[in-house]
């Protein structure tokens, strides 16, 4: 669980600095365009937003500047320096364009930025570039990744999980192992923006992918985005591991299917299931609960994928919106959940993707259709409940690490 009260302060504030971007990514939430909008927050408005983020108090929030491509803002270095001067932990999420150079990263590092996130959506240039809509995007991203590591910056790698690349996930993990990253996050596609018709996996396939992510957690620092039921999977797999239930029996209990077996085979071929990394515990950060998103025009939503505005920073307080608005208090209340999410014994640590539920049904509290778990079906429920009751969550098995 989060160490602070998520009803009072977020861990992460993400600001969409612009929707301008040179890429034409097939899944783009922002439906990015080539040119900046005159409706974007100005330099002074952006600084006021950072003041608001700092007013949440200590420990300071992580303030992520994203886009579009944040490098399209000519005032990016000034904003980064201002935010770090306030004590915020400023991070960047740039696109893999020709603006992503070692010189540009060094300038941002001088302004106090030491963390960036980059997207790798295929194990090869052919897969990645086709998805991102521009040739050489893969090469530029890899070069930017290397440059950041050479500068001593910490790098998070994000990978959309969809039909175009699901069979390449172990090979993407191998790239993460090769180049090094603080985190590799698998983003389970949410139907929004250009991603509405991209082809998300069905619930059984998602369960297989989450199982594969768990297996790779001993070698690479895995987490998920909009895949909150990974927390349930981690708890259940931990119970099974402590009971010595592995192999075919583990797969039977978890209900894994052919996709898991395929991915598992490739994981073994690449040696991704036998590392010495200690699993990091999944963190219960989700839309509106430890996380807040501010659009390029100042609209405040629980996440960038849940486009239900709770107010605008141009005329309302970010802290008040986060703490008191009906949208935010609603997504934080597990008692409002419906369907299988509402009945699930893991709802306090998972709760499903509210973005996916809202985009697919129009109901913030509907069940998450990407999860195939039937509440109460795990045979060792008491042991899983005991893990959830531990003050620091499930104890990691020696030699492994997990992200949220």
C-alpha positions as a Python dict, from the first residue, in 0.01 Angstrom:
ca = {
    (1, 'X'): (0, 0, 0),
    (2, 'X'): (107, 361, -48),
    (3, 'X'): (296, 502, 250),
    (4, 'X'): (89, 820, 258),
    (5, 'X'): (-287, 879, 243),
    (6, 'X'): (-376, 877, -130),
    (7, 'X'): (-693, 1072, -51),
    (8, 'X'): (-480, 1369, 55),
    (9, 'X'): (-188, 1371, -186),
    (10, 'X'): (-87, 1194, -505),
    (11, 'X'): (243, 1022, -558),
    (12, 'X'): (243, 1123, -926),
    (13, 'X'): (127, 1438, -1104),
    (14, 'X'): (149, 1406, -1483),
    (15, 'X'): (122, 1717, -1698),
    (16, 'X'): (61, 1696, -2072),
    (17, 'X'): (277, 1995, -2165),
    (18, 'X'): (169, 1987, -2530),
    (19, 'X'): (-4, 1763, -2782),
    (20, 'X'): (245, 1853, -3052),
    (21, 'X'): (453, 1558, -3169),
    (22, 'X'): (628, 1449, -3489),
    (23, 'X'): (506, 1090, -3450),
    (24, 'X'): (171, 940, -3550),
    (25, 'X'): (146, 652, -3302),
    (26, 'X'): (-136, 406, -3362),
    (27, 'X'): (-246, 406, -2995),
    (28, 'X'): (-199, 775, -2912),
    (29, 'X'): (-422, 881, -2623),
    (30, 'X'): (-360, 1248, -2704),
    (31, 'X'): (-420, 1208, -3078),
    (32, 'X'): (-107, 1420, -3114),
    (33, 'X'): (-73, 1675, -3394),
    (34, 'X'): (229, 1837, -3564),
    (35, 'X'): (183, 2188, -3422),
    (36, 'X'): (136, 2324, -3072),
    (37, 'X'): (-203, 2459, -2967),
    (38, 'X'): (-246, 2823, -2858),
    (39, 'X'): (-473, 2688, -2583),
    (40, 'X'): (-180, 2521, -2402),
    (41, 'X'): (-90, 2636, -2053),
    (42, 'X'): (149, 2929, -2079),
    (43, 'X'): (487, 2937, -1908),
    (44, 'X'): (343, 3126, -1609),
    (45, 'X'): (38, 2900, -1590),
    (46, 'X'): (266, 2596, -1597),
    (47, 'X'): (473, 2740, -1313),
    (48, 'X'): (153, 2799, -1115),
    (49, 'X'): (62, 2435, -1173),
    (50, 'X'): (399, 2333, -1031),
    (51, 'X'): (337, 2559, -730),
    (52, 'X'): (10, 2373, -675),
    (53, 'X'): (182, 2036, -707),
    (54, 'X'): (441, 2143, -450),
    (55, 'X'): (163, 2250, -211),
    (56, 'X'): (64, 1886, -163),
    (57, 'X'): (355, 1880, 81),
    (58, 'X'): (617, 1624, 172),
    (59, 'X'): (729, 1384, 55),
    (60, 'X'): (731, 1581, -267),
    (61, 'X'): (532, 1445, -559),
    (62, 'X'): (690, 1313, -875),
    (63, 'X'): (600, 1566, -1146),
    (64, 'X'): (606, 1405, -1491),
    (65, 'X'): (615, 1628, -1799),
    (66, 'X'): (476, 1440, -2098),
    (67, 'X'): (299, 1510, -2427),
    (68, 'X'): (268, 1479, -2727),
    (69, 'X'): (641, 1533, -2714),
    (70, 'X'): (752, 1750, -2426),
    (71, 'X'): (1059, 1853, -2628),
    (72, 'X'): (821, 2056, -2846),
    (73, 'X'): (804, 2309, -2558),
    (74, 'X'): (1094, 2556, -2601),
    (75, 'X'): (1060, 2648, -2231),
    (76, 'X'): (1106, 2287, -2115),
    (77, 'X'): (1444, 2339, -1945),
    (78, 'X'): (1318, 2651, -1767),
    (79, 'X'): (1013, 2464, -1641),
    (80, 'X'): (1222, 2168, -1525),
    (81, 'X'): (1455, 2398, -1333),
    (82, 'X'): (1160, 2577, -1175),
    (83, 'X'): (1000, 2254, -1064),
    (84, 'X'): (1316, 2110, -914),
    (85, 'X'): (1371, 2443, -741),
    (86, 'X'): (1037, 2389, -567),
    (87, 'X'): (1157, 2050, -448),
    (88, 'X'): (950, 1848, -696),
    (89, 'X'): (1096, 1532, -846),
    (90, 'X'): (1069, 1632, -1212),
    (91, 'X'): (1072, 1353, -1473),
    (92, 'X'): (1024, 1363, -1849),
    (93, 'X'): (847, 1140, -2099),
    (94, 'X'): (974, 1246, -2445),
    (95, 'X'): (906, 1090, -2783),
    (96, 'X'): (1165, 907, -2993),
    (97, 'X'): (1224, 1188, -3242),
    (98, 'X'): (1538, 1365, -3362),
    (99, 'X'): (1496, 1602, -3067),
    (100, 'X'): (1593, 1319, -2832),
    (101, 'X'): (1969, 1384, -2827),
    (102, 'X'): (2238, 1348, -2564),
    (103, 'X'): (2287, 1725, -2569),
    (104, 'X'): (1917, 1789, -2502),
    (105, 'X'): (1915, 1533, -2220),
    (106, 'X'): (2228, 1687, -2068),
    (107, 'X'): (2059, 2029, -2065),
    (108, 'X'): (1760, 1883, -1885),
    (109, 'X'): (1987, 1701, -1643),
    (110, 'X'): (2154, 2032, -1566),
    (111, 'X'): (1805, 2164, -1484),
    (112, 'X'): (1760, 1885, -1229),
    (113, 'X'): (1596, 1605, -1430),
    (114, 'X'): (1739, 1263, -1359),
    (115, 'X'): (1454, 1036, -1468),
    (116, 'X'): (1304, 988, -1815),
    (117, 'X'): (1063, 734, -1962),
    (118, 'X'): (1085, 608, -2319),
    (119, 'X'): (859, 383, -2523),
    (120, 'X'): (969, 59, -2689),
    (121, 'X'): (671, -109, -2854),
    (122, 'X'): (844, -385, -3044),
    (123, 'X'): (1160, -591, -3021),
    (124, 'X'): (1259, -483, -3372),
    (125, 'X'): (1263, -160, -3567),
    (126, 'X'): (1006, -301, -3807),
    (127, 'X'): (747, -364, -3534),
    (128, 'X'): (816, -49, -3335),
    (129, 'X'): (836, 192, -3629),
    (130, 'X'): (517, 58, -3785),
    (131, 'X'): (340, 123, -3455),
    (132, 'X'): (489, 468, -3404),
    (133, 'X'): (423, 582, -3761),
    (134, 'X'): (773, 704, -3848),
    (135, 'X'): (1085, 526, -3969),
    (136, 'X'): (1396, 520, -3749),
    (137, 'X'): (1193, 590, -3433),
    (138, 'X'): (1325, 266, -3285),
    (139, 'X'): (1687, 360, -3356),
    (140, 'X'): (1644, 710, -3215),
    (141, 'X'): (1479, 573, -2901),
    (142, 'X'): (1756, 318, -2843),
    (143, 'X'): (2015, 593, -2897),
    (144, 'X'): (1835, 819, -2649),
    (145, 'X'): (1817, 531, -2402),
    (146, 'X'): (2192, 474, -2428),
    (147, 'X'): (2263, 847, -2399),
    (148, 'X'): (2052, 880, -2086),
    (149, 'X'): (2227, 584, -1926),
    (150, 'X'): (2569, 728, -2017),
    (151, 'X'): (2468, 1053, -1846),
    (152, 'X'): (2373, 859, -1534),
    (153, 'X'): (1999, 923, -1573),
    (154, 'X'): (1744, 664, -1466),
    (155, 'X'): (1527, 528, -1745),
    (156, 'X'): (1182, 371, -1741),
    (157, 'X'): (1081, 178, -2053),
    (158, 'X'): (712, 165, -2143),
    (159, 'X'): (565, -92, -2381),
    (160, 'X'): (210, -99, -2507),
    (161, 'X'): (72, -454, -2494),
    (162, 'X'): (-153, -527, -2792),
    (163, 'X'): (-189, -776, -3074),
    (164, 'X'): (90, -627, -3283),
    (165, 'X'): (361, -705, -3028),
    (166, 'X'): (234, -948, -2764),
    (167, 'X'): (447, -1233, -2900),
    (168, 'X'): (757, -1010, -2880),
    (169, 'X'): (724, -925, -2510),
    (170, 'X'): (1003, -1158, -2393),
    (171, 'X'): (1232, -1016, -2661),
    (172, 'X'): (1150, -661, -2546),
    (173, 'X'): (1237, -773, -2193),
    (174, 'X'): (1570, -898, -2328),
    (175, 'X'): (1636, -545, -2460),
    (176, 'X'): (1560, -407, -2114),
    (177, 'X'): (1803, -654, -1962),
    (178, 'X'): (2069, -560, -2221),
    (179, 'X'): (2045, -180, -2194),
    (180, 'X'): (1936, -149, -1832),
    (181, 'X'): (1633, 31, -1688),
    (182, 'X'): (1494, 111, -1345),
    (183, 'X'): (1152, -16, -1457),
    (184, 'X'): (985, -183, -1752),
    (185, 'X'): (613, -107, -1761),
    (186, 'X'): (368, -305, -1972),
    (187, 'X'): (77, -80, -2064),
    (188, 'X'): (-243, -276, -2117),
    (189, 'X'): (-417, -86, -2392),
    (190, 'X'): (-711, 136, -2291),
    (191, 'X'): (-958, 211, -2572),
    (192, 'X'): (-915, 587, -2606),
    (193, 'X'): (-780, 828, -2868),
    (194, 'X'): (-634, 646, -3168),
    (195, 'X'): (-617, 325, -2965),
    (196, 'X'): (-992, 258, -2981),
    (197, 'X'): (-961, 26, -3281),
    (198, 'X'): (-609, -102, -3224),
    (199, 'X'): (-701, -447, -3097),
    (200, 'X'): (-669, -500, -2724),
    (201, 'X'): (-621, -852, -2589),
    (202, 'X'): (-916, -1039, -2444),
    (203, 'X'): (-931, -1112, -2071),
    (204, 'X'): (-788, -1465, -2098),
    (205, 'X'): (-494, -1338, -2302),
    (206, 'X'): (-435, -1055, -2053),
    (207, 'X'): (-418, -1311, -1770),
    (208, 'X'): (-159, -1508, -1967),
    (209, 'X'): (47, -1192, -2025),
    (210, 'X'): (36, -1098, -1657),
    (211, 'X'): (159, -1445, -1570),
    (212, 'X'): (446, -1401, -1813),
    (213, 'X'): (529, -1060, -1664),
    (214, 'X'): (544, -1223, -1322),
    (215, 'X'): (786, -1487, -1450),
    (216, 'X'): (1017, -1223, -1601),
    (217, 'X'): (1024, -1025, -1275),
    (218, 'X'): (1328, -1218, -1157),
    (219, 'X'): (1536, -1075, -1443),
    (220, 'X'): (1386, -737, -1531),
    (221, 'X'): (1205, -483, -1308),
    (222, 'X'): (850, -540, -1431),
    (223, 'X'): (540, -334, -1356),
    (224, 'X'): (214, -266, -1535),
    (225, 'X'): (13, 42, -1631),
    (226, 'X'): (-367, 9, -1642),
    (227, 'X'): (-318, -354, -1548),
    (228, 'X'): (-405, -327, -1181),
    (229, 'X'): (-501, -694, -1156),
    (230, 'X'): (-129, -768, -1179),
    (231, 'X'): (-136, -704, -803),
    (232, 'X'): (-380, -992, -760),
    (233, 'X'): (-165, -1213, -981),
    (234, 'X'): (143, -1134, -772),
    (235, 'X'): (-39, -1222, -449),
    (236, 'X'): (-174, -1547, -589),
    (237, 'X'): (158, -1652, -741),
    (238, 'X'): (333, -1574, -413),
    (239, 'X'): (91, -1801, -226),
    (240, 'X'): (148, -2079, -477),
    (241, 'X'): (526, -2037, -458),
    (242, 'X'): (519, -2057, -78),
    (243, 'X'): (315, -2376, -109),
    (244, 'X'): (560, -2521, -359),
    (245, 'X'): (298, -2529, -636),
    (246, 'X'): (482, -2481, -964),
    (247, 'X'): (479, -2600, -1324),
    (248, 'X'): (165, -2761, -1460),
    (249, 'X'): (-19, -2748, -1129),
    (250, 'X'): (50, -2375, -1096),
    (251, 'X'): (-77, -2320, -1451),
    (252, 'X'): (-391, -2520, -1375),
    (253, 'X'): (-469, -2320, -1060),
    (254, 'X'): (-407, -1988, -1236),
    (255, 'X'): (-601, -2095, -1545),
    (256, 'X'): (-324, -2006, -1789),
    (257, 'X'): (-381, -2079, -2156),
    (258, 'X'): (-186, -2123, -2481),
    (259, 'X'): (-51, -1768, -2495),
    (260, 'X'): (110, -1811, -2154),
    (261, 'X'): (271, -2137, -2263),
    (262, 'X'): (410, -1972, -2575),
    (263, 'X'): (548, -1673, -2386),
    (264, 'X'): (680, -1895, -2111),
    (265, 'X'): (871, -2101, -2366),
    (266, 'X'): (1037, -1793, -2514),
    (267, 'X'): (1113, -1659, -2164),
    (268, 'X'): (1298, -1982, -2087),
    (269, 'X'): (1486, -1971, -2419),
    (270, 'X'): (1611, -1621, -2339),
    (271, 'X'): (1699, -1707, -1979),
    (272, 'X'): (1459, -1444, -1844),
    (273, 'X'): (1319, -1666, -1568),
    (274, 'X'): (1634, -1725, -1368),
    (275, 'X'): (1777, -1391, -1263),
    (276, 'X'): (1900, -1268, -927),
    (277, 'X'): (1678, -961, -910),
    (278, 'X'): (1469, -913, -598),
    (279, 'X'): (1103, -862, -678),
    (280, 'X'): (971, -517, -599),
    (281, 'X'): (626, -508, -450),
    (282, 'X'): (344, -377, -670),
    (283, 'X'): (231, -33, -555),
    (284, 'X'): (-139, 48, -524),
    (285, 'X'): (-126, 365, -737),
    (286, 'X'): (-412, 399, -983),
    (287, 'X'): (-634, 660, -1148),
    (288, 'X'): (-726, 926, -893),
    (289, 'X'): (-564, 731, -609),
    (290, 'X'): (-207, 847, -593),
    (291, 'X'): (-221, 973, -952),
    (292, 'X'): (-356, 1286, -1118),
    (293, 'X'): (-334, 1404, -1478),
    (294, 'X'): (-345, 1762, -1610),
    (295, 'X'): (-405, 1813, -1982),
    (296, 'X'): (-236, 2068, -2207),
    (297, 'X'): (-535, 2298, -2156),
    (298, 'X'): (-547, 2249, -1778),
    (299, 'X'): (-826, 1993, -1747),
    (300, 'X'): (-775, 1769, -1442),
    (301, 'X'): (-863, 1400, -1475),
    (302, 'X'): (-781, 1088, -1271),
    (303, 'X'): (-551, 972, -1553),
    (304, 'X'): (-466, 1053, -1911),
    (305, 'X'): (-675, 758, -2022),
    (306, 'X'): (-980, 850, -1815),
    (307, 'X'): (-1103, 1166, -1980),
    (308, 'X'): (-1367, 1273, -1731),
    (309, 'X'): (-1273, 1622, -1615),
    (310, 'X'): (-1304, 1715, -1250),
    (311, 'X'): (-1213, 2080, -1308),
    (312, 'X'): (-951, 2304, -1467),
    (313, 'X'): (-641, 2449, -1302),
    (314, 'X'): (-707, 2779, -1473),
    (315, 'X'): (-1000, 2843, -1241),
    (316, 'X'): (-974, 2580, -964),
    (317, 'X'): (-719, 2452, -716),
    (318, 'X'): (-542, 2130, -812),
    (319, 'X'): (-522, 2022, -450),
    (320, 'X'): (-893, 2084, -394),
    (321, 'X'): (-990, 1900, -713),
    (322, 'X'): (-778, 1600, -615),
    (323, 'X'): (-897, 1586, -256),
    (324, 'X'): (-1261, 1682, -283),
    (325, 'X'): (-1411, 1652, -632),
    (326, 'X'): (-1680, 1390, -685),
    (327, 'X'): (-1482, 1231, -969),
    (328, 'X'): (-1172, 1175, -758),
    (329, 'X'): (-1342, 1072, -436),
    (330, 'X'): (-1558, 836, -641),
    (331, 'X'): (-1274, 648, -812),
    (332, 'X'): (-1100, 610, -476),
    (333, 'X'): (-1397, 440, -309),
    (334, 'X'): (-1390, 59, -355),
    (335, 'X'): (-1742, 36, -211),
    (336, 'X'): (-1877, 198, -528),
    (337, 'X'): (-1736, -71, -755),
    (338, 'X'): (-1986, -282, -947),
    (339, 'X'): (-1996, -626, -1106),
    (340, 'X'): (-1704, -859, -1048),
    (341, 'X'): (-1479, -572, -937),
    (342, 'X'): (-1727, -486, -660),
    (343, 'X'): (-1750, -848, -545),
    (344, 'X'): (-1377, -921, -568),
    (345, 'X'): (-1180, -995, -253),
    (346, 'X'): (-883, -807, -407),
    (347, 'X'): (-1071, -483, -471),
    (348, 'X'): (-880, -289, -203),
    (349, 'X'): (-546, -354, -376),
    (350, 'X'): (-670, -370, -736),
    (351, 'X'): (-1006, -215, -813),
    (352, 'X'): (-961, -269, -1186),
    (353, 'X'): (-883, -5, -1444),
    (354, 'X'): (-1132, 274, -1395),
    (355, 'X'): (-1018, 422, -1727),
    (356, 'X'): (-1097, 104, -1917),
    (357, 'X'): (-1430, 60, -1738),
    (358, 'X'): (-1534, 420, -1810),
    (359, 'X'): (-1425, 419, -2174),
    (360, 'X'): (-1603, 92, -2246),
    (361, 'X'): (-1924, 150, -2047),
    (362, 'X'): (-1952, 518, -1955),
    (363, 'X'): (-1963, 411, -1588),
    (364, 'X'): (-1668, 499, -1362),
    (365, 'X'): (-1748, 209, -1132),
    (366, 'X'): (-1820, -73, -1377),
    (367, 'X'): (-1615, -391, -1377),
    (368, 'X'): (-1290, -405, -1574),
    (369, 'X'): (-1356, -625, -1877),
    (370, 'X'): (-985, -706, -1918),
    (371, 'X'): (-984, -924, -1604),
    (372, 'X'): (-1108, -1284, -1620),
    (373, 'X'): (-1091, -1359, -1246),
    (374, 'X'): (-1406, -1488, -1081),
    (375, 'X'): (-1427, -1356, -724),
    (376, 'X'): (-1371, -1624, -464),
    (377, 'X'): (-1230, -1881, -709),
    (378, 'X'): (-870, -1885, -582),
    (379, 'X'): (-841, -2196, -365),
    (380, 'X'): (-606, -2047, -106),
    (381, 'X'): (-803, -1736, -22),
    (382, 'X'): (-702, -1718, 344),
    (383, 'X'): (-333, -1719, 261),
    (384, 'X'): (-379, -1446, 0),
    (385, 'X'): (-575, -1240, 255),
    (386, 'X'): (-292, -1286, 503),
    (387, 'X'): (-45, -1151, 247),
    (388, 'X'): (-263, -843, 193),
    (389, 'X'): (-273, -790, 569),
    (390, 'X'): (105, -780, 606),
    (391, 'X'): (224, -424, 678),
    (392, 'X'): (464, -421, 380),
    (393, 'X'): (270, -655, 153),
    (394, 'X'): (385, -998, 33),
    (395, 'X'): (739, -1093, 121),
    (396, 'X'): (949, -1124, -191),
    (397, 'X'): (1114, -1456, -268),
    (398, 'X'): (1490, -1435, -256),
    (399, 'X'): (1642, -1342, -590),
    (400, 'X'): (1349, -1156, -743),
    (401, 'X'): (1200, -805, -787),
    (402, 'X'): (862, -675, -896),
    (403, 'X'): (713, -339, -990),
    (404, 'X'): (350, -231, -960),
}
